[in-house]
């Protein structure tokens, strides 16, 4: 007994030291013990030292002024960017004129007939009703403006994405080179794309279209490469045996086999393009997004909702139609005759509308919902905003959340020594990934300090952390409930579908109505936007747990709660980590846009830079957002090796 008792204390530390996480933390502690005293002696603690900052305002202002001064004279702008800008303007205007020439009846008929051929009568009726609702709300012309911009942006995004995807799918070397670029592009918040294009193209439609292309092309590229790389090897070998050349093999085998992935990429590209096209209203894109933006600027919730409803309807229709096309990808292609009949019917309806002089939506058929909505908002403000007894109103909740959560988290982060923030980032990133992951995260965080926006970045980070905490608590709880109840999941599915298809801008409308403006409303909009993805990933991860493991736990007498804690959650760990990662990325995207409704920090600097033409302020804030997004992605994204080990 004495021998056992004496040997036990020595076995425990040895076992701990063999754990990789403990080894990493010890190495990091050793490095900190050496470097922190040196850094503290040289630059002191507290906020990021001024000696390590670089003032980019003067060079950025000079660069911005040079671009503005040389737009009309430099050959690069005259013969490249100028032609590109003109081509975009001509293309968008051509599509817009075609839509106007088809008239409201022709466009509605065409949309309904396409939906009928792809997904059946129910979706056709829904598509027709969606277009008619846009007209009834008095938003037909802005809807056509947004649709014209969408058509051009999606076509260019699909072409660019397919070219990149083909290159990556056919060459492992190019795939390895493109992967980190596409990773970074997908992590960046949408707002970050607006600043560089505004610098080159100025405010207007060309900048909006090109920003949308940059934002929407990566999913097409990724899924194209994935489809080509996953092509059936036996089919490719059979084609090779018939003596097919490389182009023939690509056109007759690899691309047809990747049809499902290509259509899924088209679906994702359309949804991201619509989201970005709405956000791009900030830089002069016009259309529905501009109506929402102007209404939010004047806190006119009724007008914002009148423009927001068509955006949601467009998103749902486009998502359902392209999703249905993807589901039919594996089926044999049918006859072209029904498509010809549908096209002929759409043309006939358009001609009938032209002959009847009914191209424009009649003013007498519109309903102004702004006034009743604003009355409802006034009632909510009087009764829900602050007049609810006992529990308090939404304004009280927002105030308490700001006082008890947002302010302490911000004060805590801003009160930490700068080197301790870097250490925490390094520890988290190294524990969940590799030393390369940790180095990337630390360099991204340090770059924020070098840019001179350390304090506002920590303010934005505090909003992200608070919103992520709420998102994960709600998302995991709802996801667990959906995984344990088929009925609840069926009821929840259409709600999540609608929420996931809504562009980011639209979430600000109900939040402003309920909570007013400030940091808490920005965090609330971020929670609502990120929640569906967390719920879906959590539900899917729990449902994919090996049934044999659950059956074994039941046979041992485990209760449902024990099965959840001891079997499902541990086995679903990779999916839960992915849910955390997606929650963080999505929350950051909307918290930044929350600068439009009083979120402050980096979001405000970005909006201010765009609105006032102060591109130095906007570009520095945008670069800080990029670094913050990159850091958060690396801290919350497990490497492939660790994910497999956790599974």
N, C-alpha and C positions, 0 to 999 in steps of 0.2 A: 504493500500500500504506500509506503514511504517513497519507494522508487517511482511509482506512478504519479504520486502527488508532486514530486520534485521535477519530473520530466514534463508535466503538463504546461507550466508557464513558458518553458523554452520552446514548445511546439507551436504555440499560438503566434508569436512574432514571426517565426520562420515561415509559417503558412501565409501570414499577411504579406510578408516581403515578396513572396512568389506571385502575388496578384499583380497583374499588369497595371491596373489603375493606381495601386499604392506606389509602385515603382515610378510611374510617371509623376505623381504628386511629389515624391521625395526628390526626384531630379529637378523639378520645377522649384521646390523649396530651397534646394541648394543653390540654384542659379539666382533666385531672389535674394538669398542671404548675401551673395557677393555683389549683385548689381544694384539692389535697392539703396544700400548706404552710399554707394558712389553717386547714384542719380540724385539722392536726397541732398548730399553735400554740394553737388554741382548746381542743381536747379531748385532745390527745396520741394516741400510737399505742397498740397493744396491743388488748385486748378492747374490746367496745363500751362507750363511756363511760357512766358512771352518770348523768351530767347529761342524757343523751338518752333515758333510760328513763322509762316511766310506770308507776307501781305501780297495777295494776288490782285487786289482791286485795281492798282495802277496798270499792270500789264494786261489784265482782262479788259479794262476800260479802253486802253490803247488799241487792243486787238479788235474790240467791238467797233470803235470809231473808224479804224482802218477798213473794216469790212463794209461799214455803212458808206464811207467816203468813196470806196472803189467798186461798189456794186454796178455802177453804170459805166465804168471805164476799163476795169481789169479784164483781160481776155478769159480768165478762168470763169468769171461770172457771166461775161457776155456770151461765150460760146459753149459753155457746159451747163452751169447752174441756171443760166437764163433760159436756154433751150429746154432744160428739164422742167423748169417752172412753167414755161409756156405750154409744154406738152401736157402737164398735169391739169392746168386751167382749161385747156381746150377739151381734154377728155372728160373732165367732170361736167363742163358746160354742155357737151354733146349728149351725155347720158341724161342730164337734167332736162334738156329740150326734148329728148325722145320721150321721157316720162310725161312731160307736160302735153306733148302732142298725142300721146295715147289717151290722155284724159283719165279722170278718176275711175270711170267705168272700165276702161281698157286695162289699167294697171290692176284693179281689183280682180277682174276676170282672169288675167294672166296668172296672178299669184294663186288664186283658187284652183285653176286648172293644173298648174304645176304641182301643187300640194295633193290634188286628187290623183294624179298619175303616180306620184311617189308614195303616198301613204294612205290614200283612200278618201271616202266621202267625209268622214268626221273632221279630219284635219283640213280638208278643202273648205268646209263650212266655217271652221274656226279662222282660217286665213282670210276668207272674205269678210267675216265679221270684224277682224282686227283692222283691216284697211278701212272699212266703213266707219269704225270707231274713231280712227285718226281724222277722218273728214268731219264727223259729227262734233268733235272737240275743237274744230276750227284750226287744225294743225296740218291740213293736207299739203300746203306748199312747203313748210319746214320739214315735213316727213319726206317729201320728194327730194329736198336738198340733201338731207342726211342719207337717203338711199342712193343718190347719185354719187356722193362722196364715198359711200360704202362700196359700191360696185367697182369703182376704179381702184380703190385701196385694196380690196380683196383680190382682184385680178392680178395686180402687181405683186401682192404678197404671195399669192399662190405660185406665180412664175419664179420669183426669187427663191421662195422656200423649196420648190421642186428642184431647181438648179443646184442649190446647196445640198439638198437631200440626196440627189443623184450622185453628186461628187462624193459625199460622205458614205453613201451606201455601196459605192463601187470601189472605194479606196480606203483601206484601214488607216493609212497614214493621214489622209485628209480628215477622216472621222475623228481621230485623236486630236487633230489640230482644231477642228471646229467645235468639239464638245465643250471645252471650257468657255468658249465665246458664247455659245448658245445658252449654257448654264447661267452665265453672268447676265445676258440679255433678259432671260426669263425671271431672274431675281429682282431686277431693277424695278422700282415703282414707275407707273406709267408717266407720272409728271416729269421724271428725269429725262424722258425722250424729247420733251418739248423745247428745252433750252438750246441744244445745239442747232436744231433745224431753224429756230427763230433767228439765231445769229446769222445763219447763211442765207435763208430765204425771206426773212422778215415775217410779219404777221400776215395771215391769209390762208387761202385754201392750199397752195403748194406745200407750205410748212405742215399743215394739218395732215395732208395725205401722206407725205413722206414720213412723218413721225408715226403715223398709223402703220405704215409698211414695216418700219423698223421694229415696232412692237408686236405685230401680228405674224411676221414671217417665220420666227423660230419654231413654233409648233408644227408648221407644215414641213420645215426642214427635218425636224426630229423624226416625225412619223413617216416621212418618205424614206429616210435612211433605215428606220426600223423595219419597214415593210420590205425593202430590198434585201436587207441582211437576213430576214427571217423566211425568205423564199424556200419552198420545198426543194431540198437537194436532189431528190430522185427525179423530179420534173426537169430540173436544170440539166441533169446528166442525160436524160432522154433527149432533150433538145440539142445538146452537144453531139450526141451520137448521130443525129440527123444532119450534121455538118453545118449548123447555123453559125453565122458570124456573131461577133460580140454585139453589134447594134441589133441584129435580128433576135438574139437571145434576150436583150433588154426589152424590146418592143413586144415580142410575142409571148414571153414567159414571165420575166421578173416584174414588169409593171402590172400586167393582169393579175399576177398572184398577190401583189401588194395593193390591190384595189380597195380593200376594206380599210387599210391604214391610211391610204390617200384620202378617202372620203372622211375619215375621222379627223385627219389633219385639216381638211376643208372646213369641217364643223368648228373646230377649235379656232381656226384663223378667222372665220366669220364672227364668232362671238368676241374674240379679242379686238377685232377691227371695229366692231360696233361700240365696244366699251371705250376704245381709244378715240374714235371719231367724236363721241360725246364729250370726252374730256378735252379734246382739241378745240372745243368751242372757245376756250380761254384764249387761244391765239388766232381767233378769227375764222373758225371753220364754218360758222353759221349753222342753220338748221335747228333741230330740236335741242341740241346741247346748248346753243346760244340762248334759246328761250329759258331753259332751266337756269343757266348761269346768271342771266340778267334778273330773273325772278328771285333767286337766292340772294343776289347782291342787295335787293330792296326788301328782303324778307317777305316776299309776296308768295305765300305757300300755295294759294289757289292757282296762280299762274304757273308756278313750278310744277304742280301736280298735273295741270292740263297738258304740259309738254312732256312730263315724265311718263304718263300712261302710254302714249304712243311708242316711246322708247322701249318700255317693257313689252308691249305687244309685238313690236318688231323683233325683239330679242327672242321671245318665246316661239314665234312663227319660224324664224330662221333656224333656231335650234331644233325644233321638231322636224322640219322638212329635211334638213341635212342629216339629222340623226336617223330618220327613217330611210334615207338613201344609203347610209352606211350599213344599216341592218340588212338591206337587200343586196349588199355587195356580192355575197356568195352565190346568189341565184343566177339562173340563166337569163341573159338579156332578152326582153320581150320584143315584139314587133314594133317598128317605128310608126306604124299607121296610127295608133292612138295618140302619139305625140303630135303627128301632123294634124289630126283632127282637133286636138286641144289648141294648137297654134292658130289654126284657121278660125276656131271659135273666138279666141282672144282678139284676133285682128278684126273679125266681124263686129264684135262688141265695141271696139275702139272706133271703127268707122261709123257705126250707128251713133255713138256719142258725138262725133265730129259733125255729122250731118244734122243732128238735132241741136247743135250749138251748146252742148253740155260738157265741154272739156273741163272747165273749172268747177270745183265743188261749189254748189249754190250756197250763198250766204244765209239764206232762209232755213237751211238744213243744219245749222250749227247750234250748239248749246254751250253757253258760257257757264262753266262750272267753277270759275275762279271766285265769283262772289259768294255762292253758297258754301264753298270750301273755306273761304276766309271767315265766314260767319261761324262755321263749325270750329275753326281754329280759335276764334275769339271765345266761343263757349268753353272749349277745352282749356284755354288760358285762364278763364274765370273759375272753372270748376275742377279741372284736373291739374293745372299748372301749379296752383298753390292752395286750392280750396278743399282738398280732401282731408276730412278729419282723421285723427289718430295716426294713420300711416303717412300723412303728408302727401303733397303733390309731386309731379315730376320735377318741378324746379327745386323742391327740397331734396329729392333724391340726387339730382345733379350736383347741388351744392354740397351735400354730405359726401358724395363720391369724390368731389374735388378736394374737400377739406380733409377727409380721413384716408384717402387712398392716393390721389394724384399728387397732392402737395407733399406728403411725407416721402413718397418714392422719389420725387424730383429732388427734394432737399437732401435725401440720403445719397443719391447718386452724385449730385453736384458737390456734396460735402466730402466725398471720398478723395484721397490723394490720387493724382492722375496715374501714378504707377500701380496703385492697387487695382484700378479698373482694368489696366492692361493685364495684370496677373490673373484676375478673375476670368477675363476673356480667354487667356491662354490655357488656363486650367480646364475650363468647360470644353473648349474646342479640342484639346488634346485628349481629354477623357473619352469623348465621343468619336474622335477621329484619329488622325495621325499627326505627326509633328508638322507636316506640310499644311494640314488644315489649321493647326494652331498658329503657325507663322503667318498664313494668309489673314486670319482673323485679327491678329495683333497688329499687323501692318495696316489693315483697313481702319482699325480703331485709331492707330497713331496718326494716320493720314488726316483724320478729322481734326485732331489737335493741331497739326501742322497748318491746316487751312484756316485756323483761327476761329472755329465755330464750336469749340468744345462744350460750352455751357448750353447753347440752344440744342445741340445734338443730344446731350444728356436729358434735356427737357423732352425732346421727341422720344428718346428711348424710354423715359419713364411712362409716357402715354402708351407706348407699345407694350411694355411689360404689364401694365395694369390691365389693358384691354385683352392681352393674351391670357392672363390669369382668369379673367371672367369667361373668355371664350372657351378655354379648356375645361373649366368646371362645368359650364352648361353643356358643352359639346360632348364630353365624356359621359355625363349623366344621361343626356338624350340618346346618345349612341348606344349605351348599354341597354337602355330601355327598348330601343328599336331592335337590337340584336336578340333580345329575349322574348319579343312579342311580334309575331308576323302581322297581326292586325294593326298594331301601332305603327309598324314600318310602312304598311300600305297607306295608312292615313297620312303619314309624314312625307311620303315620297313626292306627291305633287307640290307640297309647300316648298320642299327643298329644291325641286326642279325650277320653280319660279324664282326663288331667291338666288339660285346660282346663275341664272341667265340675265338677271338685272345688272346693267352697268353700274359702276361704282358711284357715279354722280347721283343716281336716283336715290340712293340710301340717305343722302343728306336731307331730302325733302321731309319725310316724316319725323326725322330727328329734330330738325329745326322747329317743326310744329309742336313737338312735345316738350323739348328741353331748351329751346331758345338757342343762343350761341355761346360758345366757350369751349374749353378743353374737354369737359365731360360729354357734351354732344358729339364731338369728333370721335371720342373713344367708343361711344355707343354705336355710331355708324360703323365703325371698324368691327365691333363685335358682331353686329348683324350680318355684315358682309362675309366675315370669315367663318361664322358658325356652321353654315351648311357643309362646307368642305370637311371640317373636323368631325361632324356627325356622320357623314357618309363613310369616311375612311375608318373611323372607330367601329361603326356597325359592320362594315365589310371585313375588317380584321378579326373581330370577335366571331363572326359567322364562319370564317375560314379555318378556325381552330380544328385540329384533327378530331373527328367524332370519336375515334377509339380512345383518345385521352379522356374525353368527357365521360364516356361509358365506363371506363376504368374507375374514375373518381366516384361515379354514382354507385358502382358495385361495392365500393369501400364505405358507403354510407355518408358521403359528403353532401352537405346541404347546398342549395343553389348559391348562397352567398360564398361558401367555401370553394365551390367550383369556379366561381368568378374570380376570387382572389388568388387561388392557388393554381389554377389551370389556365383559364381563358386569358386573363391579363398578362401572365408571364409569357405565354405562347404567342400572344398578339403584340408583343413588345415592338417589333419592327414597324407594324402598322401604326401603333400609338406614337412612336417617334416621328413617323412621317406626318401624322396628324399635327403634332406640335410644330414641325417645320412649316407645313402649309399654313397653319394658323398664324405663325409669326410673319411670314411673307405677306399674306393677305391683309393682316392688321396694319402692317407698315404702309401698304399701298393706300389705304383709306385714311389713316391718321395723317398722312402727308396732305391729302386732299382736304382734310379737316381744317387746313389753314384758311379755307374759304368761309368757314363758319366759326372762326374764332379759336381754332386749335393752337395758333401761335407757333413759336419755335421755327424749325426748318420749313414747315409747310407755309407759314406766313411769309418767310423770306423768299421762297420760290414764287408764290403768288404775287408778292410785291414786285419782284424783279421782272416778272412777265408783264404785269399791269403798267408799271411805270417806265418800262424800257431800260431799267437798271440791270443790265445783263451780268455785270460783275457780281452783284449781290445774288442774283438768281442762279448763276452758274456755280458759285461757291456753295450755295445751299444745295443745289442739285448734286454736286460732286459729293458733298457730305452725306446726302441721302443714299447715293450709290454705295459709299463705303459702309454706311450703317446697315444697308440691306445685305451687302456681302458678308459683313461680320455676323449678323444674325443668322444668315443661311448656314454659314460654316459652323456656328456654335450649336445649331439645332439639327444639322443634317448628318446622320451617321454614315460612315464610309461603307462601301459594299461589303467589305470583309467583316466589319463589326455587325452589320445587319444580319448577315448570314449566321454569324456565331450566335447572335441573340435569338435567331429563329430556332 
